[in-house]
Amino acid sequence: MHNTLESQISISNQYPIRRDKEEIERKNNSLRPEIKKLNDLLFIQKLNIPEYQRPYKWQVKHVKQLIEDIVLHQNKSAYRIGTAVLHLEDDKLNVVDGQQRLITLSLIAYVLCTNEKTKEFAFKYGKNTALTLINNSVNNSISKKNIVTNFNEIEREVRNFTEDEIRFFFTKCELVCITLTSISEAFQFFDSQNARGKDLAPHDLLKAFHLREMGELSEKERQQCIQDWENKNDDDLNEVFSQYLFRIRKWSKRKPGRYLNKANAAIFKGISLNKTPDFPYIYPLKINNIFTNEYNQHIHRKVDNNKKKYPFQIDQVVINGQRFFEMIAFYQEKINNIKQTHKIKWVKKDNNTWEIDENDFLKKLNFLDINLTNCTSFKIFKTLASYEGRKRSGDQYVRTLFDCALLYYTDKFGNQDLDRVLIKLFIWSYSLRLNHHSVQLASVDNYAIHWNSIFWVIRDAIQPKEVYQIFIENIDTIKSSKTSSINEMFTELKYYNGK
């Protein structure tokens, strides 16, 4: 192994440089997609990372995932890795989109070409020329650091590649290359591919992944699934994923859940029942899957129309494909019910004063089996929907914390003992609000994974009483403003003495 980045890269310059026989043809403003194998693409001497590109930031986990994907698909006749958008400018072929993947692939090729165990086969199926993309990507200090880190990881991962794996990498792995001669057109195409210059939302990437896992379904079923998804509001989908499901799945495992992004979206990727080895933990998932399908397809359903939904759990292993889309629809309905409790209808009285329409609000709580306006559960929700400071960003973070805890509990225990449990969810969540002058998202995130987090209690509980019997300390001093209604509820529930 070479000790410095410079010595690692200098070896590539010892290989004789051979210009490609086929010159890239110029066609003004033309979009020319080509399928290029890695042994053709990576060794193009004109390939270049332009100055306007961001640094190389892929982490080890991204590299390991790419290598795992390549090994996983090695029995295929071809494996399409992704897309690269290139801009032909003078004697350079600038990478407009796809640089992170291309640099990583170049690093893999470089390791294969320099490792004593693999270089014979690498030269046989690749090319004995320099990988210029690596040389052109190390000017930036961030890029240089990440290249060295990933280089070391790649050496560990691919040094024992077999001849078949090396042949597959160089001759069967492909990218769709779009070569443009106009820089404005190049960026316009890049924008259209990435939502006007922004990264695709994680839920869009997840949609694409899970559609690929639906190969066993008919085209009609796939199209219906796509249509149902596209009919959903994009902001609502983002909220379902990032503010609820992602945070609950992370917080319940004692891990931060502040932001959902492309790097951590894999939390919503799981197993494909027709592909994953028959591990013991998958057996219950298969039973549920088969039972749900057979029950819903039984001839009796034509009589009673009593179809069953798959018994999802928020913290369960995700089932790839159709079940994923069913899961999101399942929880979006639950989340929409909870969000309805944020809204209060006000009615004007004869004396020109306004009061809350309690009957209308009670209807919004029916899904929780709350049927009386004088019960504690109703008072809690009424207070949360009407107290003065509820619209501040910090208060909205705390409300989401409460909502996530409620969703997680009801997802596991339904509405059993909810009157008792709601008190603890409320006191635990809003103690954070009353104990601080201001609340940031980081405050909520840290609180949710603290040692006494309600999410850990719910995850480990096998009976509701384990949740409603938890100990929560009283509030000694209230530091928040515009929370008088919350303060009164704490006093009424004996968690603040009012001094």
Secondary structure, DSSP 8 states (H G I E B T S, - for coil): --SSHHHHHHGGGGS-----SS-----TT--EEEEEEHHHHTT-TTEE--TTS------HHHHHHHHHHHHHTTTSS-EEEEEEEEEEETTEEEEEE-HHHHHHHHHHHHHHHHSTTTHHHHHHHS-SS--HHHHTT-SSHHHHHHHHHHHHHHHHHHTT--HHHHHHHHHTEEEEEEEES-HHHHHHHHHHHTTTTS---HHHHHHHHHHHTTTTS-HHHHHHHHHHHHTS-HHHHHHIIIIIIHHHHHHTTT---S---TTTGGGG--B-TTTS---GGGHHHHHHHHHHHHHHHSTTHHHH---------TTS--B-THHHHHHHHHHHHHHHHHHHTT---EEE-TTS-EEE-HHHHHHHTGGGT---TTSHHHHHHHHHHHSTTTTSHHHHHHHHHHHHHHHHHHHHHTTTTHHHHHHHHHHHHHHHHHT-S---HHHHHHHHTSTT-HHHHHHH-SSTHHHHT-----BS----SS-HHHHHHHHHTTSB---
